């Protein structure tokens, strides 16, 4: 299983913050959130996704649901204790990151 903290932190320009409390790690790029996960209890991760992909991901993978406490159209929650195909988690993190970077002004992109 991928170390989600290490993977998120390794994304270019990624910054870790704790705006909600010290138990929720929030990864941002250009000041915008691309991932949220627990600090000690890393059971799931919230990631941004294309609205067109959200429904397919939720219907295809039991470990993926619409974003918990997030906009259900744009966010997914991936249970890390669930059964995910190899490499899918990393792909979803990269996609979330890319969605944010693509919307940043050119001067703010890493």
C-alpha positions as CSV (number, residue, x, y, z in Angstrom):
1,X,0.0,0.0,0.0
2,X,1.2,3.4,-0.9
3,X,2.2,5.8,1.8
4,X,-0.3,8.5,0.9
5,X,1.5,11.2,3.0
6,X,4.8,10.6,1.2
7,X,3.1,10.4,-2.2
8,X,1.1,13.6,-1.8
9,X,4.1,15.5,-0.3
10,X,6.3,14.5,-3.3
11,X,4.0,16.2,-5.8
12,X,5.7,19.4,-7.2
13,X,4.8,22.4,-5.1
14,X,2.7,20.4,-2.6
15,X,2.3,22.0,0.8
16,X,1.0,20.3,3.9
17,X,-1.3,22.3,6.2
18,X,-3.7,21.6,9.1
19,X,-6.6,24.2,8.7
20,X,-9.2,22.1,10.4
21,X,-7.3,20.4,13.2
22,X,-4.1,18.5,13.8
23,X,-5.7,15.2,12.9
24,X,-6.5,16.1,9.3
25,X,-3.7,16.5,6.9
26,X,-4.6,18.8,4.0
27,X,-2.3,18.8,0.9
28,X,-2.5,21.9,-1.3
29,X,-0.8,23.2,-4.4
30,X,-1.1,26.9,-5.3
31,X,-3.2,27.4,-2.2
32,X,-5.9,24.9,-3.4
33,X,-6.7,21.6,-1.8
34,X,-6.0,18.4,-3.8
35,X,-6.1,15.8,-0.9
36,X,-7.3,15.4,2.7
37,X,-6.5,12.4,4.9
38,X,-6.0,11.5,8.5
39,X,-2.6,12.0,10.2
40,X,-2.5,9.0,12.4
41,X,-5.6,7.0,11.2
42,X,-5.0,6.9,7.5
43,X,-8.1,4.9,6.6
44,X,-9.3,7.0,3.7
45,X,-8.3,10.0,1.5
46,X,-10.5,12.6,-0.1
47,X,-9.5,13.5,-3.7
48,X,-10.8,15.8,-6.4
49,X,-12.1,14.1,-9.5
50,X,-13.7,15.1,-12.8
51,X,-17.5,15.1,-12.3
52,X,-17.8,12.8,-15.3
53,X,-15.5,10.2,-13.6
54,X,-17.0,10.3,-10.1
55,X,-20.0,8.2,-10.9
56,X,-18.0,5.6,-12.8
57,X,-15.5,5.3,-10.0
58,X,-18.2,5.0,-7.4
59,X,-20.1,2.4,-9.4
60,X,-16.9,0.4,-10.3
61,X,-15.0,0.3,-7.0
62,X,-16.5,-0.6,-3.7
63,X,-13.7,1.2,-1.9
64,X,-14.6,4.6,-3.6
65,X,-17.6,6.7,-2.5
66,X,-18.7,10.2,-3.2
67,X,-16.6,12.7,-1.1
68,X,-17.3,12.6,2.6
69,X,-18.0,16.2,3.8
70,X,-17.1,17.4,0.3
71,X,-18.9,18.5,-2.9
72,X,-20.2,15.1,-4.0
73,X,-20.0,16.1,-7.7
74,X,-16.3,17.0,-7.6
75,X,-14.8,14.9,-4.8
76,X,-14.4,11.2,-4.0
77,X,-13.4,9.4,-0.8
78,X,-11.1,6.4,-1.3
79,X,-11.1,3.9,1.6
80,X,-7.5,2.6,1.8
81,X,-8.6,-0.5,3.6
82,X,-10.7,-1.5,0.6
83,X,-9.7,-3.5,-2.4
84,X,-8.2,-1.3,-5.1
85,X,-6.5,-2.3,-8.3
86,X,-2.7,-1.8,-8.2
87,X,-1.7,1.7,-9.1
88,X,-5.2,3.1,-9.0
89,X,-4.6,5.1,-5.8
90,X,-1.5,6.8,-7.1
91,X,-3.4,7.6,-10.4
92,X,-6.3,9.1,-8.5
93,X,-3.9,11.3,-6.4
94,X,-2.1,12.5,-9.5
95,X,-5.4,13.2,-11.2
96,X,-6.6,15.2,-8.2
97,X,-3.3,17.2,-8.2
98,X,-3.5,17.8,-12.0
99,X,-7.0,19.1,-11.8
100,X,-5.9,21.7,-9.3
101,X,-2.7,22.7,-11.2
102,X,-4.5,23.0,-14.5
103,X,-6.9,25.6,-13.0
104,X,-4.1,27.7,-11.5
105,X,-2.8,30.8,-13.2
106,X,0.4,30.1,-15.1
107,X,2.5,32.2,-12.7
108,X,1.3,30.0,-9.7
109,X,2.0,26.6,-11.3
110,X,4.9,24.6,-10.0
